[in-house]
């Protein structure tokens, strides 16, 4: 399962890089992007192929560089954003809330999240 998730992350990163390379081939080559991210082209290639698990910091930098939302890819990397992880540690009742929310049908979950954000909970 981890390989599948990491493969999807790599695929998303590769597709975004290749899409950007259509307008700027030199600026978004594997080597150019790797250099801007401060990693080797080999490492970036391994991440794109799903054989290397990226760190949160790398994933955030890569998403910024490629115009992707890191919050959507972090869970696929088997990682939580640092602030979310810290909140779960500090407030264990949030773990139970997540368990309850994950069982909700999608439309009901969206309504619940909207109500929480709007302060109507």
C-alpha positions in Angstrom: 0.0 0.0 0.0 2.8 2.4 0.8 4.4 1.9 -2.6 1.1 2.6 -4.3 0.6 5.9 -2.3 4.2 6.9 -3.0 3.8 6.1 -6.7 0.7 8.4 -6.8 2.7 11.2 -5.2 5.6 10.7 -7.7 3.1 10.5 -10.6 1.5 13.8 -9.5 4.9 15.5 -9.2 6.1 14.2 -12.5 2.9 15.1 -14.3 3.1 18.7 -12.9 6.7 19.0 -13.8 6.2 17.8 -17.3 3.2 20.0 -17.7 5.2 23.1 -16.7 8.1 21.8 -19.0 5.8 22.3 -22.0 6.1 26.0 -21.5 9.6 26.1 -20.2 11.5 22.9 -21.1 14.9 24.0 -19.7 13.4 25.5 -16.5 11.4 22.3 -15.6 13.8 19.6 -16.7 14.4 17.0 -14.0 17.9 18.4 -13.4 16.7 22.0 -13.2 13.9 21.3 -10.8 16.1 19.1 -8.6 18.7 21.9 -8.5 16.1 24.5 -7.3 14.9 22.0 -4.7 18.4 21.4 -3.4 18.4 17.6 -4.2 20.0 15.5 -6.8 18.3 14.6 -10.0 18.6 11.0 -9.0 16.6 11.6 -5.8 13.9 13.6 -7.6 13.7 10.8 -10.2 13.3 8.2 -7.4 10.5 10.2 -5.8 8.8 10.6 -9.2 9.0 6.8 -9.7 7.6 6.1 -6.3 10.7 4.3 -5.0 11.7 7.0 -2.5 9.5 8.4 0.2 9.7 12.2 0.3 10.0 14.2 3.6 7.3 16.7 4.5 9.8 19.6 3.9 10.8 18.3 0.4 7.2 17.7 -0.5 6.2 21.2 0.5 9.1 22.7 -1.5 8.3 20.5 -4.6 4.6 21.4 -4.5 5.5 25.1 -4.2 7.8 24.8 -7.2 5.3 22.9 -9.3 2.1 24.7 -8.2 0.6 21.8 -6.3 -1.3 21.7 -3.0 1.0 20.0 -0.5 -2.0 19.3 1.9 -3.4 17.0 -0.8 -0.2 15.1 -1.2 1.1 14.8 2.4 -1.4 12.1 3.4 -0.4 10.1 0.3 3.2 10.2 1.6 2.0 8.7 4.8 2.7 12.0 6.5 0.7 14.5 8.4 1.4 18.2 8.3 3.5 19.1 11.4 0.8 21.3 12.9 -1.8 18.6 12.5 0.5 15.9 14.1 1.2 18.3 16.9 -2.5 19.0 17.5 -3.2 15.2 17.6 -0.5 14.8 20.2 -1.7 17.7 22.3 -5.4 16.9 22.0 -6.0 13.1 21.8 -9.7 13.7 21.6 -9.1 14.9 18.0 -8.1 11.4 17.1 -11.5 10.1 18.1 -13.1 13.0 16.1 -11.2 12.0 13.0 -12.4 8.4 13.5 -16.0 9.5 13.7 -15.7 11.8 10.7 -14.0 9.3 8.4 -17.1 7.0 8.8 -19.5 9.8 7.5 -20.7 9.7 4.0 -19.0 12.4 1.8 -21.9 14.9 1.6 -22.4 14.7 5.3 -18.7 15.2 6.0 -18.6 18.2 3.7 -21.5 19.8 5.6 -19.9 19.1 8.9 -16.6 20.7 7.9 -18.4 23.7 6.5 -20.3 24.1 9.8 -17.1 23.8 11.8 -15.4 26.5 9.6 -18.4 28.8 9.8 -18.5 28.5 13.6 -22.0 26.9 13.5 -21.0 23.7 15.2 
